C-alpha cells in the first residue's frame, strides 16, 4: 500500500512550499469579499500564506492579494486579515 499523498501549497509571500494543513487560506468569494478561511473549505478563489507574522506583514506591504485574486483589494482588508491572524495567535 502506497503512503498517502500530502497536498502541498505555495505561500504567496515567501514562495515557500509547505503541506496544505500548515498554511492559512485566504478566500475571495463570489461577491468579492475577502476573508481568512481557517477551515480550508469555504467556497471561492483561495490563496495560501504561511502562518508566520513576517509573511502576514509582507502580504499587506506588497499588496499580494491584488495579484493573487486579479482584483483590487482594499487596505482595510489587509488590516483586518492582520488583526484577525494576530488575534488567533
PAKOLLUM-31413 format. One record per atom (N, C-alpha, C): z, x, y; residue number from 1; atom name; residue in three letters. Coordinates in steps of 0.05 Angstrom, whole numbers, plus 32768, in hexadecimal, padded with zeros to 4 digits. Each point is the difference from the previous one (the first is absolute). Example, Ala and Ser with C-alpha at 12.3 -4.5 7.8 and 13.67 -1.06 7.14 Angstrom:
% residues 2
((809C, 8108, 7F8E), 1, "N", "ala")
((8000, 7FEE, 8018), 1, "CA", "ala")
((8000, 8012, 8018), 1, "C", "ala")
((7FF2, 7FF9, 8015), 2, "N", "ser")
((8001, 8010, 8018), 2, "CA", "ser")
((800E, 7FF1, 8016), 2, "C", "ser")
END
This chain:
% residues 89
((8000, 8011, 7FE8), 1, "N", "unk")
((8000, 7FEF, 8018), 1, "CA", "unk")
((8000, 8012, 8019), 1, "C", "unk")
((7FEE, 7FFA, 8012), 2, "N", "unk")
((7FFE, 8010, 8019), 2, "CA", "unk")
((8016, 7FF9, 8014), 2, "C", "unk")
((8009, 8014, 800F), 3, "N", "unk")
((8014, 7FF9, 8015), 3, "CA", "unk")
((7FF4, 7FEE, 8015), 3, "C", "unk")
((8011, 7FEF, 800B), 4, "N", "unk")
((7FF8, 7FED, 8015), 4, "CA", "unk")
((7FF7, 800F, 8019), 4, "C", "unk")
((7FE9, 7FF8, 800B), 5, "N", "unk")
((7FF6, 800D, 8018), 5, "CA", "unk")
((8010, 7FF7, 8018), 5, "C", "unk")
((8008, 8013, 8011), 6, "N", "unk")
((800F, 7FFB, 8018), 6, "CA", "unk")
((7FED, 7FFE, 8018), 6, "C", "unk")
((7FFE, 7FE9, 800E), 7, "N", "unk")
((7FEE, 7FFE, 8016), 7, "CA", "unk")
((8009, 8012, 8017), 7, "C", "unk")
((7FEE, 800F, 800C), 8, "N", "unk")
((8005, 8012, 8016), 8, "CA", "unk")
((7FF4, 7FF5, 8019), 8, "C", "unk")
((800D, 8005, 8017), 9, "N", "unk")
((7FF6, 7FF8, 801A), 9, "CA", "unk")
((8003, 8017, 8014), 9, "C", "unk")
((7FEF, 8000, 8014), 10, "N", "unk")
((7FFF, 8015, 8014), 10, "CA", "unk")
((800D, 7FF7, 801A), 10, "C", "unk")
((8012, 8010, 800B), 11, "N", "unk")
((800D, 7FF9, 801A), 11, "CA", "unk")
((7FEC, 8003, 8016), 11, "C", "unk")
((7FFE, 7FEC, 8012), 12, "N", "unk")
((7FED, 8001, 8016), 12, "CA", "unk")
((8009, 8014, 8016), 12, "C", "unk")
((8019, 8009, 7FFF), 13, "N", "unk")
((800A, 8012, 8014), 13, "CA", "unk")
((7FFD, 801D, 7FF7), 13, "C", "unk")
((800C, 8007, 7FEA), 14, "N", "unk")
((8000, 801D, 7FF7), 14, "CA", "unk")
((7FEA, 8005, 7FEC), 14, "C", "unk")
((7FF3, 7FEC, 7FF6), 15, "N", "unk")
((7FEA, 8002, 7FEC), 15, "CA", "unk")
((800A, 800A, 7FE5), 15, "C", "unk")
((801A, 7FFF, 7FFC), 16, "N", "unk")
((800B, 8008, 7FE6), 16, "CA", "unk")
((7FFD, 7FE9, 7FEC), 16, "C", "unk")
((7FFE, 8007, 7FE6), 17, "N", "unk")
((7FFC, 7FEC, 7FEB), 17, "CA", "unk")
((801A, 7FFE, 7FF0), 17, "C", "unk")
((800A, 7FE7, 7FFD), 18, "N", "unk")
((8018, 7FFB, 7FF1), 18, "CA", "unk")
((7FFD, 7FE7, 7FF0), 18, "C", "unk")
((8012, 7FFC, 7FEC), 19, "N", "unk")
((7FFF, 7FE6, 7FF1), 19, "CA", "unk")
((8004, 7FE8, 8012), 19, "C", "unk")
((7FF3, 7FEB, 7FFA), 20, "N", "unk")
((8000, 7FE8, 8011), 20, "CA", "unk")
((801C, 7FF6, 8005), 20, "C", "unk")
((8012, 8001, 7FED), 21, "N", "unk")
((801B, 7FF6, 8003), 21, "CA", "unk")
((8011, 8010, 8014), 21, "C", "unk")
((7FF8, 8018, 8006), 22, "N", "unk")
((800F, 8011, 8013), 22, "CA", "unk")
((7FF6, 7FFD, 801D), 22, "C", "unk")
((7FEB, 7FF0, 8003), 23, "N", "unk")
((7FF4, 7FFD, 801B), 23, "CA", "unk")
((8007, 7FE5, 800C), 23, "C", "unk")
((7FFE, 7FFE, 801A), 24, "N", "unk")
((8003, 7FE7, 800F), 24, "CA", "unk")
((7FE5, 7FF5, 8005), 24, "C", "unk")
((7FFD, 7FE6, 7FFD), 25, "N", "unk")
((7FE6, 7FF3, 8005), 25, "CA", "unk")
((8002, 7FF0, 801A), 25, "C", "unk")
((7FEC, 8005, 8011), 26, "N", "unk")
((7FFD, 7FF1, 8019), 26, "CA", "unk")
((7FE8, 7FED, 7FFC), 26, "C", "unk")
((8004, 7FE7, 8005), 27, "N", "unk")
((7FEB, 7FED, 7FFA), 27, "CA", "unk")
((7FF7, 7FF1, 8019), 27, "C", "unk")
((7FE6, 7FFA, 8001), 28, "N", "unk")
((7FF4, 7FF0, 8016), 28, "CA", "unk")
((7FF5, 7FE7, 7FF2), 28, "C", "unk")
((800C, 7FE9, 8007), 29, "N", "unk")
((7FF7, 7FE7, 7FF2), 29, "CA", "unk")
((7FE7, 7FF4, 800D), 29, "C", "unk")
((7FF7, 7FEA, 7FF6), 30, "N", "unk")
((7FE7, 7FF3, 800A), 30, "CA", "unk")
((8002, 7FF8, 801D), 30, "C", "unk")
((8018, 7FFA, 800A), 31, "N", "unk")
((8003, 7FF8, 801C), 31, "CA", "unk")
((8002, 8018, 8012), 31, "C", "unk")
((8001, 8019, 7FF5), 32, "N", "unk")
((8001, 8018, 8010), 32, "CA", "unk")
((801C, 800A, 8005), 32, "C", "unk")
((8015, 7FF3, 7FF5), 33, "N", "unk")
((801B, 8009, 8003), 33, "CA", "unk")
((8006, 8019, 7FEE), 33, "C", "unk")
((800D, 8014, 800B), 34, "N", "unk")
((8005, 8018, 7FF2), 34, "CA", "unk")
((801F, 8002, 7FFB), 34, "C", "unk")
((8007, 8007, 7FE7), 35, "N", "unk")
((801D, 8002, 7FFA), 35, "CA", "unk")
((8004, 8013, 7FE8), 35, "C", "unk")
((8019, 8008, 7FFD), 36, "N", "unk")
((8007, 8010, 7FE8), 36, "CA", "unk")
((8002, 7FEE, 7FE8), 36, "C", "unk")
((7FF6, 8009, 7FEA), 37, "N", "unk")
((8000, 7FF1, 7FE7), 37, "CA", "unk")
((8011, 800F, 7FEC), 37, "C", "unk")
((801A, 7FFA, 7FFF), 38, "N", "unk")
((8012, 800E, 7FEE), 38, "CA", "unk")
((7FFC, 7FF8, 7FE2), 38, "C", "unk")
((7FF5, 7FE8, 7FFC), 39, "N", "unk")
((7FFB, 7FF7, 7FE4), 39, "CA", "unk")
((7FE6, 800C, 7FF5), 39, "C", "unk")
((7FED, 8007, 8011), 40, "N", "unk")
((7FE7, 800B, 7FF7), 40, "CA", "unk")
((7FED, 7FEB, 7FF6), 40, "C", "unk")
((8006, 7FE6, 8005), 41, "N", "unk")
((7FEF, 7FEB, 7FF4), 41, "CA", "unk")
((7FF5, 7FEC, 8015), 41, "C", "unk")
((8005, 8005, 801A), 42, "N", "unk")
((7FF6, 7FED, 8014), 42, "CA", "unk")
((7FE2, 8001, 8001), 42, "C", "unk")
((7FF3, 7FE9, 8005), 43, "N", "unk")
((7FE3, 8000, 8001), 43, "CA", "unk")
((7FF6, 800D, 801A), 43, "C", "unk")
((7FE9, 800C, 7FFF), 44, "N", "unk")
((7FF4, 800C, 8018), 44, "CA", "unk")
((7FF9, 801D, 7FFC), 44, "C", "unk")
((7FF5, 800C, 8014), 45, "N", "unk")
((7FF8, 801C, 7FFF), 45, "CA", "unk")
((8018, 8012, 8003), 45, "C", "unk")
((8003, 8013, 7FEE), 46, "N", "unk")
((8017, 8011, 7FFF), 46, "CA", "unk")
((7FFA, 801D, 8007), 46, "C", "unk")
((8014, 800D, 800C), 47, "N", "unk")
((7FFF, 801D, 8005), 47, "CA", "unk")
((801B, 800B, 7FF7), 47, "C", "unk")
((8000, 8018, 7FF5), 48, "N", "unk")
((8018, 800B, 7FF6), 48, "CA", "unk")
((800A, 8018, 8010), 48, "C", "unk")
((801B, 8003, 8002), 49, "N", "unk")
((800C, 8015, 800F), 49, "CA", "unk")
((8019, 8009, 7FF1), 49, "C", "unk")
((8006, 801A, 8002), 50, "N", "unk")
((8017, 800C, 7FF3), 50, "CA", "unk")
((801A, 7FF3, 800C), 50, "C", "unk")
((8015, 8000, 7FF0), 51, "N", "unk")
((801A, 7FF7, 8009), 51, "CA", "unk")
((800E, 8016, 800F), 51, "C", "unk")
((7FF3, 800D, 8013), 52, "N", "unk")
((800A, 8017, 800E), 52, "CA", "unk")
((7FFF, 7FFA, 801E), 52, "C", "unk")
((8015, 8006, 800E), 53, "N", "unk")
((8002, 7FFB, 801D), 53, "CA", "unk")
((7FEA, 800D, 800F), 53, "C", "unk")
((7FF8, 8019, 7FF9), 54, "N", "unk")
((7FEB, 800F, 800D), 54, "CA", "unk")
((7FE5, 7FF1, 7FFE), 54, "C", "unk")
((7FFA, 7FF5, 7FE9), 55, "N", "unk")
((7FE7, 7FF1, 7FFC), 55, "CA", "unk")
((8001, 7FE6, 8010), 55, "C", "unk")
((8017, 7FF2, 8001), 56, "N", "unk")
((8002, 7FE8, 800F), 56, "CA", "unk")
((7FFB, 8005, 801E), 56, "C", "unk")
((800C, 8015, 800A), 57, "N", "unk")
((7FFD, 8008, 801C), 57, "CA", "unk")
((7FE3, 8007, 8006), 57, "C", "unk")
((7FF3, 800F, 7FEE), 58, "N", "unk")
((7FE4, 8008, 8003), 58, "CA", "unk")
((7FED, 7FE8, 8000), 58, "C", "unk")
((8008, 7FEC, 7FF1), 59, "N", "unk")
((7FF0, 7FE7, 7FFF), 59, "CA", "unk")
((7FFD, 7FF4, 801C), 59, "C", "unk")
((8016, 7FFE, 800F), 60, "N", "unk")
((7FFE, 7FF5, 801B), 60, "CA", "unk")
((7FF4, 8013, 8014), 60, "C", "unk")
((8006, 801A, 7FFD), 61, "N", "unk")
((7FF6, 8014, 8013), 61, "CA", "unk")
((7FE2, 8002, 8000), 61, "C", "unk")
((7FF4, 7FFF, 7FE8), 62, "N", "unk")
((7FE3, 8003, 7FFE), 62, "CA", "unk")
((7FF1, 7FE5, 7FFC), 62, "C", "unk")
((800F, 7FEA, 8001), 63, "N", "unk")
((7FF4, 7FE5, 7FFD), 63, "CA", "unk")
((7FEF, 7FFE, 7FE7), 63, "C", "unk")
((800B, 8008, 7FE9), 64, "N", "unk")
((7FF1, 8002, 7FE7), 64, "CA", "unk")
((7FF9, 7FE5, 7FF4), 64, "C", "unk")
((800E, 7FEB, 8007), 65, "N", "unk")
((7FFA, 7FE5, 7FF5), 65, "CA", "unk")
((7FE6, 7FF5, 800C), 65, "C", "unk")
((7FF9, 8008, 8018), 66, "N", "unk")
((7FE7, 7FF7, 800C), 66, "CA", "unk")
((7FE8, 8009, 7FEF), 66, "C", "unk")
((8001, 8018, 7FF6), 67, "N", "unk")
((7FEB, 800A, 7FEF), 67, "CA", "unk")
((8001, 7FF4, 7FE4), 67, "C", "unk")
((8018, 7FFE, 7FF5), 68, "N", "unk")
((8003, 7FF6, 7FE4), 68, "CA", "unk")
((7FF7, 7FE3, 7FFE), 68, "C", "unk")
((8005, 7FF0, 8015), 69, "N", "unk")
((7FF9, 7FE3, 7FFF), 69, "CA", "unk")
((7FE7, 7FFA, 800F), 69, "C", "unk")
((7FF3, 8014, 800C), 70, "N", "unk")
((7FE8, 7FFC, 8010), 70, "CA", "unk")
((8003, 7FEA, 8014), 70, "C", "unk")
((8018, 7FFF, 800D), 71, "N", "unk")
((8006, 7FEB, 8013), 71, "CA", "unk")
((8016, 800B, 8013), 71, "C", "unk")
((8000, 7FF7, 8019), 72, "N", "unk")
((8015, 8009, 8012), 72, "CA", "unk")
((801C, 7FF5, 7FF7), 72, "C", "unk")
((8014, 8012, 8001), 73, "N", "unk")
((801B, 7FF9, 7FF9), 73, "CA", "unk")
((8011, 8007, 8019), 73, "C", "unk")
((800F, 7FED, 800A), 74, "N", "unk")
((8010, 8004, 8018), 74, "CA", "unk")
((8018, 8013, 7FFD), 74, "C", "unk")
((8008, 800C, 8016), 75, "N", "unk")
((8017, 8012, 8000), 75, "CA", "unk")
((801A, 7FF2, 7FF6), 75, "C", "unk")
((8003, 7FE6, 8005), 76, "N", "unk")
((8017, 7FF2, 7FF7), 76, "CA", "unk")
((8002, 7FFF, 7FE2), 76, "C", "unk")
((7FE9, 8000, 7FF2), 77, "N", "unk")
((8000, 8000, 7FE3), 77, "CA", "unk")
((800A, 801B, 7FF6), 77, "C", "unk")
((7FF7, 8016, 800C), 78, "N", "unk")
((800A, 801A, 7FF8), 78, "CA", "unk")
((801E, 8003, 8004), 78, "C", "unk")
((800A, 7FF6, 8016), 79, "N", "unk")
((801C, 8000, 8006), 79, "CA", "unk")
((8010, 7FF0, 7FEC), 79, "C", "unk")
((7FF5, 7FE8, 7FFA), 80, "N", "unk")
((800E, 7FEE, 7FEC), 80, "CA", "unk")
((8001, 800D, 7FE4), 80, "C", "unk")
((7FEA, 800D, 7FF8), 81, "N", "unk")
((7FFF, 800D, 7FE6), 81, "CA", "unk")
((8015, 8016, 7FFF), 81, "C", "unk")
((8001, 8010, 8015), 82, "N", "unk")
((8013, 8016, 8001), 82, "CA", "unk")
((801D, 7FF6, 8000), 82, "C", "unk")
((8006, 7FEB, 800F), 83, "N", "unk")
((801A, 7FF5, 8000), 83, "CA", "unk")
((8008, 7FF4, 7FE5), 83, "C", "unk")
((7FED, 7FF1, 7FF4), 84, "N", "unk")
((8005, 7FF4, 7FE6), 84, "CA", "unk")
((8005, 8015, 7FEB), 84, "C", "unk")
((7FF0, 8015, 8000), 85, "N", "unk")
((8004, 8016, 7FED), 85, "CA", "unk")
((801A, 800E, 8004), 85, "C", "unk")
((8007, 8007, 8018), 86, "N", "unk")
((8019, 800E, 8005), 86, "CA", "unk")
((8018, 7FEE, 7FFB), 86, "C", "unk")
((7FFD, 7FE6, 8003), 87, "N", "unk")
((8015, 7FEE, 7FFA), 87, "CA", "unk")
((8006, 7FFD, 7FE2), 87, "C", "unk")
((7FEB, 8005, 7FEF), 88, "N", "unk")
((8003, 7FFE, 7FE3), 88, "CA", "unk")
((800B, 801A, 7FF4), 88, "C", "unk")
((7FFE, 8016, 800E), 89, "N", "unk")
((8009, 801A, 7FF5), 89, "CA", "unk")
((801D, 8002, 7FFF), 89, "C", "unk")
END
